[in-house]
Amino acid sequence: MKWSEISILTANEAVEPISNILHEAGASGVVIEDPFELHKEREDQFGEIYQLDPADYPAEGVIVKAYLSVNSFLGETVEEIKEAINNLILYNIDIGKNKVTISEVNEEEWATAWKKYYNPVKISEKFTIVPTWEEYTPVNSDELIIELDPGMAFGTGTHPTTVMCIQALERSVRQGDRVVDVGTGSGVLSIAAAKLGASKVEALDLDEVAVNVARLNIKLNKAQNVTTVRQNNLLDGVEDGADIVVANILPEVILRFADEAGKVVRPGGKFIASGIIQPKKELVKEALINAGFVIEEVLSMEDWVAVIAARK
């Protein structure tokens, strides 16, 4: 099979929404080339080795790449992707230079090239994300391992928004909690909640492909006994109440269902919201307060923010 590589030179703020656009257009995964990685300070107490080539990264901006099968509809698909990216401006999202290029690659190169960017990463006190093809020996006896194959869905579990969500879950989940993961994607947050002791986890996503991918990853991590995955629009139909609702999605979407989260989260429970760019932080905080939450903690990493809010 022939594949086309679509490459978008954009701004950091647009990486997640563009990744989602590509995923919805049929891409099985994305590669993110961010020059920030070249200068990022990394802790090496766990023995990680990083060898990054500056030639693989743009001089400015961020490149998001995805791979689409070559067929008679490819031209239309590319135009739809371009239009969707341009529409991000309507949400005040900076799309940078928005330079889109297309090139053809062979299947073998597409299937393996991106893997060199993805290695085991310790992202919190307890959790380490490990790609399924890597051998990894836990450093500590209480270390929790999440195995993922990011080739199946966008999101490797190591983006700052995901890392902050997992750190927030680590601080918030209690034994026996019911957790609802809105916009589950690869299922990584649901897996984390299950491994932290939640007795019931609901992984929800509007995208059917994401639902199937989440099921695979959840089964891979032996979390299927406490986790159900289904296609669902935000919190529609969730009526039983939850101890924790977690959502790593666009701030505009968080604003849309903040009131509904205020009804679903039980008194004393928590709403963990991530995917928030710094300029939208106050808007999200205000919406959560108006929905009956108290802002308990705000986490920051790079240009991103996560909010832990407690229901009164």
PEMO-V445949 format. One record per pair of residues at least 12 apart in sequence whose ideal C-beta (glycine too) atoms are under 7 Angstrom apart, sorted by the first residue. I is the first residue (numbers start at 1). J is the second residue. D is the distance in whole Angstrom. If there is no record, write none. Layout:
# PEMO-V445949
I_J_D ; I_J_D
This chain:
# PEMO-V445949
1_69_6 ; 1_107_5 ; 2_70_4 ; 2_104_6 ; 3_67_5 ; 3_68_7 ; 3_69_6 ; 3_70_6 ; 3_105_5 ; 3_107_6 ; 3_110_5 ; 4_68_5 ; 4_70_5 ; 4_74_6 ; 4_102_6 ; 4_104_6 ; 5_65_6 ; 5_67_6 ; 5_103_5 ; 5_105_5 ; 6_65_7 ; 6_66_5 ; 6_68_6 ; 6_78_7 ; 6_81_7 ; 6_100_7 ; 6_102_6 ; 7_63_6 ; 7_65_5 ; 7_101_5 ; 8_63_7 ; 8_64_5 ; 8_85_7 ; 8_100_5 ; 9_58_6 ; 9_61_5 ; 9_63_5 ; 9_96_7 ; 9_97_5 ; 9_99_4 ; 10_61_6 ; 10_62_6 ; 10_64_6 ; 10_95_5 ; 10_96_4 ; 10_98_6 ; 11_61_6 ; 11_62_7 ; 11_94_4 ; 11_95_6 ; 11_96_3 ; 12_34_7 ; 12_62_5 ; 12_303_6 ; 13_93_6 ; 13_94_5 ; 13_277_5 ; 13_303_7 ; 14_88_6 ; 14_93_5 ; 14_94_6 ; 14_95_5 ; 14_96_7 ; 15_32_6 ; 15_62_6 ; 15_64_6 ; 16_161_7 ; 16_275_6 ; 17_88_6 ; 17_93_6 ; 17_250_6 ; 18_64_5 ; 18_85_6 ; 19_64_6 ; 19_154_5 ; 20_154_7 ; 21_81_6 ; 21_84_5 ; 21_85_6 ; 22_66_4 ; 22_81_7 ; 22_154_7 ; 23_153_7 ; 23_154_4 ; 24_207_6 ; 25_68_7 ; 25_77_6 ; 25_80_7 ; 25_81_5 ; 26_68_6 ; 26_77_7 ; 27_66_4 ; 27_67_6 ; 27_68_6 ; 28_67_7 ; 28_151_6 ; 28_152_7 ; 29_114_7 ; 29_150_6 ; 29_151_5 ; 29_153_7 ; 29_154_6 ; 30_64_6 ; 30_65_6 ; 30_66_5 ; 30_154_5 ; 31_65_4 ; 31_114_5 ; 31_117_6 ; 32_62_7 ; 32_64_6 ; 33_56_6 ; 33_57_5 ; 33_58_6 ; 33_62_7 ; 33_63_4 ; 34_57_7 ; 34_62_5 ; 35_57_4 ; 35_58_6 ; 37_52_6 ; 38_52_6 ; 38_54_6 ; 38_57_6 ; 46_122_5 ; 46_139_6 ; 61_96_5 ; 61_97_6 ; 67_105_7 ; 67_110_5 ; 78_102_6 ; 82_100_6 ; 85_98_6 ; 91_252_5 ; 115_133_7 ; 118_131_5 ; 118_150_6 ; 118_156_6 ; 119_134_7 ; 120_134_6 ; 120_136_5 ; 121_158_5 ; 123_158_6 ; 123_163_5 ; 123_166_6 ; 124_166_6 ; 124_167_5 ; 124_170_5 ; 125_170_6 ; 126_142_7 ; 126_143_6 ; 126_144_5 ; 126_170_6 ; 127_144_5 ; 127_146_6 ; 127_166_6 ; 127_192_6 ; 128_143_6 ; 128_145_6 ; 129_146_5 ; 129_148_6 ; 129_157_4 ; 129_158_6 ; 130_145_6 ; 130_147_5 ; 131_148_7 ; 131_149_7 ; 132_147_5 ; 132_148_7 ; 132_149_5 ; 132_220_7 ; 144_195_5 ; 146_188_6 ; 146_191_5 ; 146_192_6 ; 146_221_6 ; 147_220_5 ; 147_221_6 ; 148_186_6 ; 148_188_6 ; 148_217_6 ; 150_186_7 ; 152_213_5 ; 152_216_6 ; 153_185_6 ; 153_186_5 ; 153_209_7 ; 153_210_6 ; 153_213_4 ; 154_185_7 ; 155_185_5 ; 155_186_5 ; 155_188_7 ; 157_186_7 ; 157_188_4 ; 160_301_4 ; 160_302_5 ; 160_304_5 ; 161_248_5 ; 161_274_4 ; 161_275_5 ; 161_304_5 ; 161_306_7 ; 162_188_6 ; 162_248_6 ; 163_301_6 ; 164_274_5 ; 164_299_5 ; 164_301_6 ; 164_304_7 ; 164_306_4 ; 165_189_5 ; 165_246_6 ; 165_248_5 ; 165_272_6 ; 165_274_5 ; 165_306_6 ; 166_189_7 ; 166_192_5 ; 167_299_7 ; 168_272_5 ; 168_299_6 ; 168_306_6 ; 168_308_5 ; 169_189_7 ; 169_192_5 ; 169_193_6 ; 169_196_6 ; 169_246_6 ; 169_272_7 ; 170_196_7 ; 172_244_6 ; 172_270_5 ; 172_272_7 ; 172_308_7 ; 173_193_6 ; 173_196_4 ; 173_197_6 ; 173_198_6 ; 173_244_6 ; 174_197_7 ; 175_197_4 ; 176_199_5 ; 177_198_5 ; 177_199_7 ; 177_243_4 ; 177_244_6 ; 178_198_7 ; 178_199_7 ; 178_200_5 ; 178_242_5 ; 178_243_5 ; 179_193_4 ; 179_198_5 ; 179_201_5 ; 179_242_7 ; 179_243_7 ; 179_244_5 ; 179_246_7 ; 180_202_5 ; 180_204_7 ; 180_238_6 ; 180_242_5 ; 180_245_5 ; 180_264_7 ; 181_193_7 ; 181_201_7 ; 181_202_7 ; 181_203_5 ; 181_204_7 ; 181_246_5 ; 182_204_6 ; 182_234_6 ; 182_235_6 ; 182_245_6 ; 182_247_4 ; 182_249_7 ; 183_205_6 ; 183_247_6 ; 183_248_7 ; 183_249_4 ; 184_203_4 ; 184_204_6 ; 184_205_5 ; 184_210_7 ; 184_214_5 ; 184_229_7 ; 185_205_7 ; 185_210_5 ; 186_213_6 ; 186_214_6 ; 186_217_6 ; 187_203_5 ; 187_213_7 ; 187_214_3 ; 187_217_4 ; 187_218_5 ; 187_229_7 ; 189_246_5 ; 189_248_6 ; 190_203_4 ; 190_214_7 ; 190_218_6 ; 190_223_7 ; 190_227_5 ; 191_217_7 ; 191_218_6 ; 191_221_5 ; 191_223_5 ; 194_223_4 ; 194_226_5 ; 194_227_5 ; 195_223_7 ; 198_226_6 ; 199_226_6 ; 200_226_6 ; 201_226_6 ; 201_227_4 ; 202_228_6 ; 203_218_7 ; 203_227_6 ; 203_229_4 ; 204_230_6 ; 204_232_4 ; 205_231_7 ; 206_231_7 ; 206_232_7 ; 206_233_5 ; 208_231_6 ; 211_229_6 ; 211_230_7 ; 211_231_5 ; 214_229_5 ; 215_229_5 ; 234_257_5 ; 234_260_7 ; 235_257_6 ; 235_260_5 ; 235_261_6 ; 235_264_5 ; 238_264_5 ; 241_264_6 ; 241_266_5 ; 242_264_5 ; 242_265_6 ; 242_266_7 ; 242_269_6 ; 243_266_6 ; 243_269_5 ; 244_269_6 ; 244_270_5 ; 244_272_7 ; 245_261_5 ; 245_264_6 ; 245_265_5 ; 245_271_5 ; 246_272_4 ; 247_273_5 ; 248_274_4 ; 248_275_5 ; 249_275_5 ; 250_275_6 ; 251_275_7 ; 251_276_5 ; 251_277_7 ; 251_280_4 ; 251_283_7 ; 251_284_5 ; 254_273_5 ; 254_284_6 ; 255_283_7 ; 255_284_7 ; 255_287_5 ; 258_287_4 ; 258_288_6 ; 258_291_4 ; 259_291_5 ; 261_291_6 ; 262_291_4 ; 262_292_4 ; 262_293_6 ; 262_311_7 ; 265_311_4 ; 266_311_7 ; 267_311_5 ; 267_312_7 ; 268_310_7 ; 268_311_6 ; 269_311_5 ; 270_308_6 ; 270_309_7 ; 270_310_5 ; 271_288_7 ; 271_293_6 ; 271_309_5 ; 272_306_7 ; 272_308_6 ; 273_306_7 ; 273_307_5 ; 274_306_4 ; 276_304_7 ; 276_305_4 ; 276_306_7 ; 276_307_7 ; 277_303_6 ; 277_304_7 ; 278_303_6 ; 278_305_6 ; 281_305_5 ; 284_307_6 ; 285_307_6 ; 288_307_7 ; 288_309_5 ; 292_311_6 ; 292_312_6 ; 293_309_4 ; 293_310_6 ; 293_311_6 ; 294_309_7 ; 294_310_5 ; 294_312_6 ; 295_307_6 ; 295_309_5 ; 296_308_5 ; 296_309_6 ; 296_310_5
